[in-house]
Amino acid sequence: MAEYDEYSNSNSIILRLMELILSMNKEQRLDLLGKLEEMPAEDLSIGDRNDARKDFAKNISFSVRDREYRAICKDISNGGIFIQTDEVFTVGQTVVLNIPFSDGNREIKVPAEIVRVSDNGIGLRFMKKDE
């Protein structure tokens, strides 16, 4: 998987998807289409958010004001992440996330902003490079 910055905007994501699809042969494209059509509509729906969320129950580390924290991530999308935590944070704080790759051997550092605080955690929006 590429670095976050490479896929930080919607156009980059669409272009990369198109590249991947165009590199497939006809049978692979039909197989992909069939798999997408078999998915429940709620898995494809983005609801009132801009990006579909995906379950991502992993321990992650993150830092706020040079202090390190560890918590459980509940879900992730192209636009952000929700972290389950009892720590007290405020909306607007900047966070640096250390998100592990699925292989477990590497991680990526991603800046984010706290956009929601609830009783069970914090919602973060990934920050774009120009922010």
C-alpha positions as CSV (number, residue, x, y, z in Angstrom):
1,M,0.0,0.0,0.0
2,A,1.3,3.5,-0.8
3,E,1.9,6.3,1.6
4,Y,-1.2,8.3,2.7
5,D,-0.1,11.5,0.9
6,E,-0.2,9.7,-2.4
7,Y,-4.0,9.0,-2.0
8,S,-5.0,12.1,0.0
9,N,-7.5,13.4,-2.5
10,S,-10.5,11.9,-4.2
11,N,-9.1,12.4,-7.7
12,S,-5.9,10.4,-6.9
13,I,-8.0,7.6,-5.5
14,I,-10.2,7.5,-8.6
15,L,-7.2,7.6,-10.9
16,R,-5.5,4.8,-9.0
17,L,-8.6,2.6,-9.1
18,M,-8.9,3.2,-12.8
19,E,-5.3,2.2,-13.4
20,L,-5.8,-1.0,-11.5
21,I,-9.0,-1.9,-13.3
22,L,-7.5,-1.1,-16.7
23,S,-4.6,-3.3,-15.9
24,M,-6.9,-6.3,-15.4
25,N,-8.0,-8.7,-18.1
26,K,-11.7,-9.1,-18.9
27,E,-12.2,-12.1,-16.6
28,Q,-10.6,-10.2,-13.6
29,R,-12.8,-7.2,-14.3
30,L,-15.9,-9.4,-14.4
31,D,-14.8,-11.1,-11.2
32,L,-14.3,-7.8,-9.4
33,L,-17.7,-6.5,-10.7
34,G,-19.4,-9.7,-9.4
35,K,-17.8,-9.3,-6.0
36,L,-18.8,-5.7,-5.7
37,E,-22.4,-6.5,-6.7
38,E,-22.6,-9.3,-4.1
39,M,-21.6,-6.9,-1.3
40,P,-24.5,-5.7,1.0
41,A,-25.6,-2.2,0.1
42,E,-24.7,-0.9,3.6
43,D,-21.1,-2.0,3.1
44,L,-20.9,0.2,0.0
45,S,-23.0,3.1,1.3
46,I,-21.3,6.1,2.7
47,G,-24.3,7.4,4.6
48,D,-24.0,11.0,5.8
49,R,-20.2,10.9,5.6
50,N,-17.9,11.5,2.6
51,D,-16.1,8.2,2.9
52,A,-17.2,4.6,3.6
53,R,-15.9,3.3,6.9
54,K,-14.3,-0.1,7.3
55,D,-13.9,-2.0,10.6
56,F,-10.3,-1.8,11.7
57,A,-10.0,-3.2,15.2
58,K,-6.3,-2.8,15.8
59,N,-4.1,-1.3,18.5
60,I,-2.5,1.9,17.4
61,S,-0.2,4.5,18.9
62,F,-0.6,8.2,18.5
63,S,0.8,11.3,19.9
64,V,-0.7,14.6,21.1
65,R,1.5,17.4,22.3
66,D,4.6,15.1,22.4
67,R,2.8,12.6,24.7
68,E,2.4,9.0,23.4
69,Y,-0.9,7.1,23.7
70,R,-2.0,3.6,22.8
71,A,-5.6,2.8,22.0
72,I,-7.9,0.6,19.9
73,C,-9.0,1.8,16.5
74,K,-12.6,0.9,15.8
75,D,-13.0,1.9,12.1
76,I,-11.2,3.7,9.4
77,S,-12.0,5.4,6.0
78,N,-10.2,7.5,3.4
79,G,-11.2,10.6,5.4
80,G,-10.5,9.6,9.0
81,I,-10.5,7.2,11.9
82,F,-12.3,6.5,15.2
83,I,-10.2,5.6,18.2
84,Q,-11.7,4.1,21.3
85,T,-10.1,5.9,24.4
86,D,-11.0,7.1,27.9
87,E,-8.4,9.9,27.7
88,V,-9.6,13.4,27.6
89,F,-9.1,15.4,24.4
90,T,-10.6,18.4,22.8
91,V,-11.9,19.1,19.3
92,G,-9.3,20.8,17.2
93,Q,-6.2,19.1,18.7
94,T,-3.7,17.8,16.2
95,V,-2.7,14.1,16.5
96,V,0.0,12.1,14.8
97,L,-1.2,8.6,14.2
98,N,1.0,5.5,13.7
99,I,-1.2,3.3,11.6
100,P,0.0,-0.3,11.1
101,F,0.0,-1.9,7.6
102,S,-2.0,-5.1,7.4
103,D,1.3,-7.1,7.2
104,G,2.1,-5.9,10.7
105,N,5.7,-5.1,9.9
106,R,5.4,-1.5,9.0
107,E,3.4,1.6,9.9
108,I,2.6,5.0,8.5
109,K,2.6,8.3,10.3
110,V,-0.5,10.3,9.5
111,P,-1.4,13.8,10.9
112,A,-5.0,14.2,11.9
113,E,-7.3,16.6,13.6
114,I,-9.8,15.7,16.4
115,V,-13.2,16.5,15.0
116,R,-15.5,14.7,17.4
117,V,-15.2,13.7,21.1
118,S,-17.6,11.2,22.6
119,D,-17.8,9.2,25.8
120,N,-16.2,6.2,24.1
121,G,-13.5,7.9,22.0
122,I,-12.4,10.4,19.4
123,G,-13.2,10.9,15.7
124,L,-10.2,12.1,13.7
125,R,-10.0,13.6,10.2
126,F,-6.9,12.9,8.3
127,M,-5.1,16.2,7.4
128,K,-4.1,16.9,3.9
129,K,-0.5,17.7,3.1
130,D,-1.2,21.4,2.7
131,E,-2.8,21.7,6.1
